[in-house]
Amino acid sequence: MQRLRITLWLFCATTVAFGQAGVVVGTAQLDQIVSKTQGKRVGLLVNHTAAVGNVHLVDLLTALKIDVKKIFAPEHGFRGTADAGEKISDGKDTKTGIPVISLYGNSRKPKPEHLADIDMVVFDIQDVGVRFYTYISSLHYMMEACAENKKKLLILDRPNPNGFYVDGPILKPDLKSFVGMHPIPIVHGMTVGELAMMINGEGWLDKKLKCDLEVIKVQGYTHAMRYPLAIKPSPNLPNDHAIGLYPSTCLFEGTVLSIGRGTKHPFEVAGHPSLTTLPYQFTPITIEGMAKNPPFENQLCYGIDMRNDSIKAQLSLSYVINMYNAFGDKEKFFNSYFDKLAGTPVLQQQIRQGLSEEAIRASWQPELTAFKELRKKYLLYP
């Protein structure tokens, strides 16, 4: 107990300058975590965000002699340095020697042998509240694997930086993919813990399995908060403004345009070499730890700078619509990825038809209203 008290004191001392006053994330509630993991063989689905202050959850649990058997790594890897879409390999954590199993390589779902020597899995990853951000897809597959293999899943919940609104089209079942697994809008307005409860409650796991799930809630959080992140959640979301724009600007990944990968401002700028009438210019380059061989590497792109745009409590379609209208060869503007990101083929059709943003948004409302009603059943926070 003395060791635990000392560790708790050191842990709390490192967190004073981080996060938002009055908000205590799940990982900071170490007494609860220890009581639930002590004497158990534990697997961790975590990345670099599984920390408060400068202390990583892996280091805390191993210091407290919790039996951490393995680490499961999502997209961008355990340390969060891999580029988007880059294959992650199995390996070992260099600091602790704990085996690391990739869930973004040959397999995206843990195999029975991966779970055979553990009693429970702890999930702690900072999400950004957007359907196509793949950490929640890794969560889904872990829930499914835990349900199939009768293992408990403990979620250390964190605030959603885009949790203050709900917006966008609902995913259609035939467009289900790793960048969209659930019939939810682009901006779902839920924490990971709340979404996991919805996945369980609505029978979205394979064969309608139920995961043995527990959530350590965030203290002092409400959905009305604009919560700043102390650690960037992935290499190309470097600041809170980019995170706020991401639900709207990630749609550019489904077009021929650059979304600023290979610059210091990804998801805050967009452009293309052919858009020479637009005033803003940037040249994508390889940036270690952010982007390797980005689209239009070493080519001058012309486009828009969104760094000073205010973040609204809604998904903005104006960026994609305006750039589509400015682009010369409209048949080449969209690529096959756009419908997967949108979750529906209708949005692309509406843009091509010249519908206004207001008209497109109005078409979402019936399904969006129904989702908001469903969401109420699973909310842990006001």
C-alpha positions, 0 to 999 in steps of 0.5 A: 500500500505504501508503494501504491500511495507513493506512486499515486502521489507522483502520478498526480504531481505530473498531471497538474499542468495537463487537461482541463481543470476539474476533469479527471480522465479514466487513466488518472483514477489509478486506485480504481484501475489497480483494484480492477486489474490486481491479480489479473493477467492483463492485455492493453489496447493502447497507444501514446495517448494512454497517459496523463501528464508524462506518465504512460499507463504501461509504465504505471501498471508495470511499476505497480507489479500488475501482470501486463502480458501484452500490448495491442497496437492500433493504427499509427502504432503503440508509440503513435509515430506511424503514418496513416495507413502504414502497416504496423508490425508485431514486436516488443516495447523497447522500454518494458520488453512487453510483446506488442501485437499489431491490430493494423497489420496482417490482422485487425482483430485479436486471434484466440491465441492472443487472448489465451493467456490474459484475463482482461483487456484495458482500452485507453486511447484518445478518440476525436469523436468522428466515425472514420477515425479508426481507433473505434474500429479497433475497439469494435474488433477487440470487443468482438474478440473479448466476447468470443473468448469470454474476456472482460474489457475495461475502458478508461474513458476520455472526453471527446473533443468533438463531443459537443454536437452530432451531425452528418449522414448515417453510415449505410450498411453496404459501405461498412469498412474499417473507416466506418463500422457502425450506423452512426453519423460522421460526428457521433457526439459520444465518448469511447465508453458511450459508443462501446455501450451502444455497440453492445446494446444495439447488437452490432458485434458479430452474431449479436454477441455481448462483450463483458464491458466496464467503463471508468467514467471521466469525472467532471466532464460534460458534452457541452465542453470544448475539451483541449487535448494535451497529446496529439491523438495521431501524427496529422492532427497536431492541434485542437484547431485541426481536430475541430476541422477534421470532421469536415476536412477529412472528406478531402481524403476522398478527392484528388486534393491534398489535405496538407499532409506533408505540411505542418498544417494537415487538415487545415489547408487543402489544394491541388497543383491545377487550382492556380486561381486560388491564392494560398500556396503550399508544397508537400514534403516528407516530414518524419513522424508526420508524412512519408511521400505525401500526395503531390510531394515537392509539387506546388499546390494552390488552394485554401488556408483554413487555419483561422476559420472558427470551429462551429458546432456542425459539419461544414460541407462548404469546403468540399462544395467550393473546391469541387466548384473550383476544380476543372475536371469534375469527373476526376475530383472524387475518388472511390474512397469518398463514399466510404468516408461519407458513409453514403453514395448520396452525398457525392451525388448531391454535390455533383447535382449542385445542391446547396449545403442547406439542402444537403443538410436538410436531407440528413435530418430524419435519420439524424433525429432518430440517432440522437434519440437512440444516443440518449440511452447510452450517454454517461455524461450530461 
